[in-house]
Amino acid sequence: MKSEKGITLIELLATLSILLIISSLLYGVLIGVKKTQENISNKNSLNQEANLIFSTIKRYHQKENKYEISYNNGSYFISSPTASDQLGNILIYLKIGEVELSDTSKKIEIITSNPGFKSINVTIQLKGQKDKIDTIIKRY
């Protein structure tokens, strides 16, 4: 009897093909995980931007008797007689109450000192985000 040492070419090819199949499956899983992580990260960034916009509008709404939100050259601004802030250029849609702010309507003036005026509905949509975010801002 002969003593056979080593592996045959068929065994080597079978091992390499199994390794290739397993590595391609793992690669697909890793790519999917990376895409999911990027989507979650982008959504969190947009939600943080939306929260910043809402908190800025809320601060003006609760402290000022009169303020104005305007759109100029791709950016949104909020201003009152005592302060002014930029709401950012990531915002693509803003609706205060029943009024939409866009290229056609450049300003929304809000007077909070009117009797019975307690709250506004705010709807925004950010670049890169498909859904709109709604909130109610109240004046206490």
N, C-alpha and C positions, 0 to 999 in steps of 0.2 A: 504494500500500500504506500501511496505517495502522501506526503504531508503537505497540505496546501496552506500557504501563508498569504495574508493580504486580502484585499477585497477585489471583486471583479468590477468591470466597467458598468455592468448593468446595476449592480448594487449601488455604485457611486451615483449614477444617473437617477435612480429611484430616490435616493436620499436627498439629492439636490432639488429634485422636483417637489418633494414634500416640503422641504425648507422654503422653497420659493412660494408655494401656496400659503404656508403659514405666515411668512413675512408680508405678503401682499394683503392678507386679511388684517394683520396688525397695523399696517400702514393706513389702510382705509379707516380703521377705527380711530387712529391718532389724528388723521385729518378731520374727521367728523367732530372729535372732541375740541380741536382747535377752533373750528368754525363756530361751534356752539359757544365756546368761551368768548370769542370776539363779539358775537351777537348779544350775549348777556352783558358784556362790558359796555358796548355801544348803547344798549337800552338803559343801563344804569346811568351813564353819562347824560343821556337826554332827559331822564327823569330828574336828575339833580339840577339840570338847567331849567326844567319846568318848575321845580320847587323854588328855585331862586327867583324866577319871574313872578310866580304867585306870591312869594313873600314880599317882594318889592311892591307889587300892586297893593297887597294887604296893608303894608306899612303906610303907604300914601292914603289909602282909603280910610284907615282908622284915625290918622293924625291930621289930615288936611281937610279943610272945608270945601276946597275946590282944587282939582288937579286936571291935567290934560295928558292924554296919551296920543302920540303922533308917530307917523311913519314918514321917513325921509331917507332917500338914497339907500334902500335896502336894510335900514336899521329902525328899530322901534325905540322911542324915548318916552319917558314919563317925567312930567315936571309940574311944579306948583310954584306959588309965589316965593316959597322959602327954599326949595331944593329942586334938583334935577338929576336924573339917572338915565343910563342907557339900559334898555331891557335886552339888548343883544341883537345880533343879526342872524342867529340860528332859528329865530321865530319866523314862521311863514304864514301863520294865520292867527288872528286874534279877534275875538268877538266879546264885546262888553254889553251885557244885556241883550238887546236886539240889534245892536249896531256892529257891523263888521268893519274892521280897520284893514284897508288894503290900499293899492295904488290910487283907487278912485276916491276913497274917503280918507283924507290925510290926517284928520284929527278927531278925537273923541273928547269932549269936555264933560267932566263929571263933577256935579255940585252935590256934595254930601250934606250940606247944611239945610236942605229942603226938609220940611216936616214930613215924617212918614217914610223917609228914604233910609232904609236900614241895610240893604244888601245888594250885591250885583252878582250876576252869573258871568263867569269868565271861562271861555273856551279857547284853547291854544292848540296849535299843531306845530311841531318842530321839524326841521329838515332831517330827513333820515328816519322819521317815525311815521308809521302809516296811520295810526289811530290818533284821535283827538282826545285831549285831556280836559275835563270839566271840573269846575269847583264853584263854590259859592263863597263870596267874601262878605262878611257881615261887619257892620259898624255898631259897636256897643255903646 
